[in-house]
């Protein structure tokens, strides 16, 4: 991840490069469904650092496997670390 100009549209956000894969750049759209929703604007901080929350609705019954898979995928991403 890098800092720079903020995405202005959903399409811009979908194309945000969040890491790398064997096939090349990994974009947010590769790992998530991005949609615009109405919600109050807020900035959340943890120990003074800005944080982002990601929510998901699992489609299967094996939450343990889902958690393990997501944890591994997040660990494999190049990005800021706490």
BALOBA-1460 file (C-alpha; in Angstrom, 3 decimals):
// residues 82
<rec num="1" residu="x" x="0.000" y="0.000" z="0.000"/>
<rec num="2" residu="x" x="1.142" y="3.504" z="-0.560"/>
<rec num="3" residu="x" x="-0.090" y="6.904" z="0.363"/>
<rec num="4" residu="x" x="-1.090" y="9.329" z="-2.321"/>
<rec num="5" residu="x" x="-4.264" y="10.668" z="-3.809"/>
<rec num="6" residu="x" x="-7.390" y="9.123" z="-2.350"/>
<rec num="7" residu="x" x="-9.580" y="7.143" z="-4.746"/>
<rec num="8" residu="x" x="-12.535" y="9.254" z="-5.859"/>
<rec num="9" residu="x" x="-14.845" y="6.581" z="-7.269"/>
<rec num="10" residu="x" x="-15.731" y="2.965" z="-6.537"/>
<rec num="11" residu="x" x="-13.874" y="2.025" z="-9.733"/>
<rec num="12" residu="x" x="-10.756" y="3.840" z="-8.491"/>
<rec num="13" residu="x" x="-11.034" y="2.010" z="-5.172"/>
<rec num="14" residu="x" x="-11.481" y="-1.361" z="-6.869"/>
<rec num="15" residu="x" x="-8.258" y="-0.757" z="-8.786"/>
<rec num="16" residu="x" x="-6.259" y="0.119" z="-5.655"/>
<rec num="17" residu="x" x="-3.128" y="-2.040" z="-5.584"/>
<rec num="18" residu="x" x="-2.903" y="-3.685" z="-2.158"/>
<rec num="19" residu="x" x="-0.157" y="-6.231" z="-2.737"/>
<rec num="20" residu="x" x="1.424" y="-8.613" z="-5.175"/>
<rec num="21" residu="x" x="0.655" y="-12.128" z="-6.327"/>
<rec num="22" residu="x" x="2.441" y="-14.555" z="-8.637"/>
<rec num="23" residu="x" x="0.226" y="-13.181" z="-11.438"/>
<rec num="24" residu="x" x="1.244" y="-9.565" z="-10.753"/>
<rec num="25" residu="x" x="-0.362" y="-6.689" z="-8.896"/>
<rec num="26" residu="x" x="-3.134" y="-7.621" z="-6.457"/>
<rec num="27" residu="x" x="-5.986" y="-5.106" z="-6.424"/>
<rec num="28" residu="x" x="-8.717" y="-4.625" z="-3.868"/>
<rec num="29" residu="x" x="-11.238" y="-5.891" z="-6.431"/>
<rec num="30" residu="x" x="-9.300" y="-9.187" z="-6.596"/>
<rec num="31" residu="x" x="-10.078" y="-9.938" z="-2.947"/>
<rec num="32" residu="x" x="-13.276" y="-8.014" z="-2.164"/>
<rec num="33" residu="x" x="-16.594" y="-6.836" z="-3.507"/>
<rec num="34" residu="x" x="-16.444" y="-3.056" z="-3.294"/>
<rec num="35" residu="x" x="-19.634" y="-1.065" z="-2.984"/>
<rec num="36" residu="x" x="-20.657" y="2.397" z="-1.902"/>
<rec num="37" residu="x" x="-22.888" y="2.621" z="1.165"/>
<rec num="38" residu="x" x="-24.196" y="5.557" z="3.169"/>
<rec num="39" residu="x" x="-22.616" y="5.689" z="6.614"/>
<rec num="40" residu="x" x="-21.405" y="8.318" z="9.026"/>
<rec num="41" residu="x" x="-17.841" y="9.445" z="8.363"/>
<rec num="42" residu="x" x="-15.413" y="8.665" z="11.155"/>
<rec num="43" residu="x" x="-11.709" y="8.086" z="11.637"/>
<rec num="44" residu="x" x="-10.794" y="5.300" z="14.017"/>
<rec num="45" residu="x" x="-7.419" y="5.166" z="15.762"/>
<rec num="46" residu="x" x="-5.755" y="2.386" z="17.695"/>
<rec num="47" residu="x" x="-2.850" y="3.542" z="19.876"/>
<rec num="48" residu="x" x="-2.773" y="6.792" z="17.904"/>
<rec num="49" residu="x" x="-2.531" y="5.069" z="14.505"/>
<rec num="50" residu="x" x="-5.327" y="5.307" z="11.926"/>
<rec num="51" residu="x" x="-7.073" y="1.992" z="11.423"/>
<rec num="52" residu="x" x="-9.505" y="0.509" z="8.946"/>
<rec num="53" residu="x" x="-12.251" y="-1.993" z="9.623"/>
<rec num="54" residu="x" x="-13.214" y="-4.663" z="7.147"/>
<rec num="55" residu="x" x="-16.507" y="-6.499" z="7.465"/>
<rec num="56" residu="x" x="-17.546" y="-9.662" z="5.722"/>
<rec num="57" residu="x" x="-20.521" y="-11.985" z="5.541"/>
<rec num="58" residu="x" x="-19.302" y="-15.579" z="5.303"/>
<rec num="59" residu="x" x="-21.049" y="-17.758" z="2.750"/>
<rec num="60" residu="x" x="-20.027" y="-21.129" z="4.199"/>
<rec num="61" residu="x" x="-20.283" y="-22.945" z="7.520"/>
<rec num="62" residu="x" x="-16.578" y="-23.481" z="8.276"/>
<rec num="63" residu="x" x="-15.667" y="-20.238" z="10.056"/>
<rec num="64" residu="x" x="-12.398" y="-21.696" z="11.356"/>
<rec num="65" residu="x" x="-11.124" y="-22.377" z="7.835"/>
<rec num="66" residu="x" x="-12.341" y="-18.966" z="6.662"/>
<rec num="67" residu="x" x="-10.532" y="-17.228" z="9.530"/>
<rec num="68" residu="x" x="-7.326" y="-19.154" z="8.858"/>
<rec num="69" residu="x" x="-7.490" y="-18.354" z="5.136"/>
<rec num="70" residu="x" x="-8.119" y="-14.636" z="5.694"/>
<rec num="71" residu="x" x="-5.381" y="-14.424" z="8.334"/>
<rec num="72" residu="x" x="-2.887" y="-16.004" z="5.924"/>
<rec num="73" residu="x" x="-3.919" y="-13.788" z="3.001"/>
<rec num="74" residu="x" x="-3.587" y="-10.652" z="5.129"/>
<rec num="75" residu="x" x="-0.192" y="-11.785" z="6.405"/>
<rec num="76" residu="x" x="0.987" y="-12.277" z="2.812"/>
<rec num="77" residu="x" x="0.124" y="-8.684" z="1.813"/>
<rec num="78" residu="x" x="2.823" y="-6.051" z="1.579"/>
<rec num="79" residu="x" x="1.637" y="-3.084" z="3.580"/>
<rec num="80" residu="x" x="1.997" y="-1.150" z="6.787"/>
<rec num="81" residu="x" x="2.328" y="-3.220" z="9.929"/>
<rec num="82" residu="x" x="1.581" y="-2.344" z="13.520"/>
